[in-house]
Amino acid sequence: MTKPPEMDSESPLELPTVKRTLRLFGRAFLLRCPHCGKGPVLQHWLKLRVKCGNCGLRLQRGEHDTFVGSMFILFTLVGLAGYAAIVLALTLTDSTPWDLLENGLPVLAAVLLFVFFPFSKLLWLAFDLTLRPVTLKELEWHRSAEEEFSTKRDAPR
């Protein structure tokens, strides 16, 4: 079987509806495929499957910016959780617990990087699908691909 050529998403940018956006992000928060709402999507906690086990959508969608986008979301989630921990510590104590904050926040951040990792990948995919929905042609291409995309490009079409 010949490997299908790499394909960039051909979907034009689209203004999403609130309902669609909430549905896609809700599915991602439940660790399900944002496209179909099913799965499985996790190979293990720190690794997504190549494709959704139900609809066949490649979870990296053939785009080369997936890593940067998901890491932005990951660091944002960890930062927001860190700020929440600071507010909680300052609210629940009479004086500022500097030792707890100084030693506990880095440990909390390191743990949360692992906790939020699969969520960040799926939230980035949900964000991408919100703005650029999958076309039938693209979905067929995803289903026919046997492996993840490579950074090597095929000859121009």
Legacy VTK file of the C-alpha trace (Angstrom):
# vtk DataFile Version 3.0
C-alpha trace
ASCII
DATASET POLYDATA
POINTS 157 float
0.000 0.000 0.000
1.409 3.380 -0.954
1.629 6.082 1.631
-0.776 8.958 0.947
0.939 12.298 0.423
1.032 14.787 3.256
-1.932 17.073 3.325
-2.318 20.465 4.885
-5.773 21.206 6.122
-7.725 22.781 3.311
-10.493 24.062 5.532
-10.964 27.814 5.443
-11.144 29.662 8.735
-14.661 29.713 10.064
-16.356 31.766 12.759
-17.480 29.111 15.264
-20.748 29.059 17.128
-20.738 29.047 20.922
-22.528 25.682 20.991
-19.980 24.042 18.691
-17.049 25.527 20.608
-18.394 24.300 23.951
-19.029 20.843 22.492
-15.489 20.510 21.070
-13.765 21.795 24.212
-16.040 19.737 26.472
-15.063 16.577 24.602
-11.382 17.487 24.924
-11.735 18.051 28.686
-13.255 14.567 28.938
-10.209 13.152 27.083
-12.286 12.180 24.077
-11.830 12.959 20.415
-13.038 16.538 19.922
-14.337 15.634 16.464
-16.568 12.638 17.250
-16.729 12.627 21.062
-15.580 9.032 21.305
-12.202 7.374 21.215
-9.967 5.927 22.411
-7.459 8.748 22.022
-4.819 7.910 24.653
-2.175 5.262 24.119
-1.053 6.004 27.671
-1.165 9.157 29.800
1.816 10.824 28.123
1.125 9.651 24.573
-1.840 10.113 22.311
-2.755 7.513 19.752
-1.951 8.365 16.165
-5.633 8.388 15.206
-8.958 8.422 17.008
-10.099 4.850 17.518
-13.599 5.739 16.337
-13.574 8.341 13.537
-9.985 7.910 12.323
-9.013 11.580 12.646
-5.253 11.889 13.101
-4.832 13.592 16.437
-2.039 15.791 15.121
-4.077 16.551 11.994
-1.018 16.665 9.779
-0.107 20.162 10.900
3.396 21.058 11.995
2.427 23.613 14.634
0.653 21.134 16.907
3.524 20.880 19.384
3.869 24.625 19.889
0.138 25.183 20.293
-0.353 22.367 22.773
2.665 23.471 24.812
1.257 26.998 24.961
-1.979 25.575 26.362
-0.060 23.325 28.769
1.987 26.174 30.216
-1.117 28.371 30.434
-2.991 25.686 32.406
-0.035 25.150 34.754
0.344 28.917 35.240
-3.343 29.392 36.025
-3.239 26.515 38.514
-0.146 28.099 40.108
-1.931 31.415 40.478
-4.934 29.625 41.969
-2.625 27.912 44.482
-1.103 31.256 45.457
-4.530 32.848 45.948
-5.699 29.844 47.948
-2.598 29.896 50.160
-2.923 33.632 50.789
-6.646 33.337 51.505
-6.407 30.433 53.939
-3.437 31.649 56.016
-2.998 34.630 58.317
0.509 35.429 57.130
2.150 34.740 53.778
3.549 31.170 53.773
6.758 31.976 51.893
8.408 28.623 52.554
5.375 26.754 51.268
5.124 28.936 48.173
8.861 28.893 47.484
9.171 25.126 47.752
5.666 23.976 46.907
4.992 25.916 43.703
7.860 24.381 41.695
6.808 20.893 42.825
3.184 21.678 41.984
4.205 22.967 38.542
6.265 19.847 37.804
3.378 17.573 38.787
0.823 19.599 36.850
2.906 19.405 33.666
2.229 15.669 33.665
-1.379 15.975 34.836
-2.390 18.479 32.151
-0.330 17.012 29.288
-3.030 14.974 27.481
-5.590 17.723 28.043
-3.341 20.286 26.362
-2.945 18.131 23.247
-6.689 17.587 22.897
-7.558 21.190 23.747
-5.252 22.377 20.958
-6.961 19.968 18.551
-10.354 21.269 19.713
-9.178 24.849 19.130
-7.962 23.897 15.651
-11.226 22.107 14.827
-13.217 25.061 16.126
-11.634 27.409 13.617
-11.035 24.912 10.786
-13.594 22.075 10.766
-12.628 18.821 9.081
-13.849 18.378 5.525
-14.937 14.975 4.200
-11.915 14.899 1.875
-9.555 15.600 4.770
-11.221 12.985 6.981
-10.776 10.363 4.253
-7.103 11.314 4.035
-6.774 10.931 7.823
-8.375 7.501 7.726
-6.093 6.291 4.921
-2.873 7.399 6.649
-1.086 4.604 8.471
1.264 6.691 10.565
1.808 10.141 11.964
2.866 12.946 9.680
6.510 13.531 9.065
8.254 16.837 8.608
9.298 15.707 5.139
7.141 17.213 2.422
6.136 15.479 -0.786
6.642 17.130 -4.131
4.389 20.152 -4.700
1.023 19.333 -6.212
LINES 1 158
157 0 1 2 3 4 5 6 7 8 9 10 11 12 13 14 15 16 17 18 19 20 21 22 23 24 25 26 27 28 29 30 31 32 33 34 35 36 37 38 39 40 41 42 43 44 45 46 47 48 49 50 51 52 53 54 55 56 57 58 59 60 61 62 63 64 65 66 67 68 69 70 71 72 73 74 75 76 77 78 79 80 81 82 83 84 85 86 87 88 89 90 91 92 93 94 95 96 97 98 99 100 101 102 103 104 105 106 107 108 109 110 111 112 113 114 115 116 117 118 119 120 121 122 123 124 125 126 127 128 129 130 131 132 133 134 135 136 137 138 139 140 141 142 143 144 145 146 147 148 149 150 151 152 153 154 155 156
